[in-house]
């Protein structure tokens, strides 16, 4: 689901990390080995499941700071990292 907040975060991430191929593997941002899914609190669980089977540096970027705590909790036992809405790494990703 795309909304203004989602689109704004995707745009900021692409500006910050570079341009990747459009719709590569169905992820919001995919640049080299960097994969980022932009999510709200309501869609965090689905993103974890989607990223769990991907390989590379995987992150969930949240659309608002209120979702950070939930994102960190959900990714705690995974190698999936977490970014805030501006692309700052809150929890580093491991490599799969």
N, C-alpha and C positions, 0 to 999 in steps of 0.2 A: 504494500500500500504506500503510495507516494502522497505527501502533503507538502506544504510550504516549508515546514521545519526540516523535513527529510531532504528535500531538494536543496535547501540552503547548506546543510551539513555536507552533502555530497559535493556540492560546488566548492566549499571551503577545502575539503580534503583533496580534491583534484588540484586545486590551486597550490596547495601546500606540498603535496607529494609527487606531482607531475601528472601527465596525461597518460591514461591507460587505454587499452582497446575497449570500445563500447560493448557492454553486455557480455564480457568475457566470462564464461561459465555461470552466468546469471548472478554475479555478485555486484554490489553497488560500486565498488572501486576495486580494480584488479590491475596492479602495476608491477610487473616482474613477479617476484615471489610474495609481494604484499597484497593481502586480501582484506578488505574492510566491508563489513555489513553495517549499515546505519539503521538503528532501531529505537523504538520507544519502549517504555516499560512493558507494554502489552505484548510486544513481539520478541522480547529478549530470548525466551525459551526456544522459539523456532530458530532463531539465529544461531544459538549454541549448537543445536542439532545439525544445522546446515554446515556450519564451519567445522564441526568435529570430524567430518569425513574429507575435508579439503586438506591440502598440504601447502606448506609455506608459512610465512609470518601472517597469522590470522588475528584480526581484531574485530571487536564490536565497538562502534562509535555510537554514543547515545545522542538523542536529539535535545536533551536538556540535562542539566546537572543533577536534577532530582533522581534521575535513573542510574546515576553512577554507582551508588551503593548496591542496588539490585544487580547490576551488571557484574560488579566485582564478586559478589556472592555467588552468582550463577556460574561464573567462569573459574572459580577458585580451585577446583580439582582438574582443570583442563589446561591445555597449553595455549588457550585463546586469551589474547590480551584485551585491554579496554582502553578506549580513548574518550576524551570529553568532546563536546560539540565543535571544538576548534582544532581537533587533531592532536592535542597534547596527550601523551601516553600516561595513563593513570596506573595501569598494570601492564608490564612488558609481556610480550608473547614469547612462547617457546617455539622451537621448530619441530615439526612432525616428520 
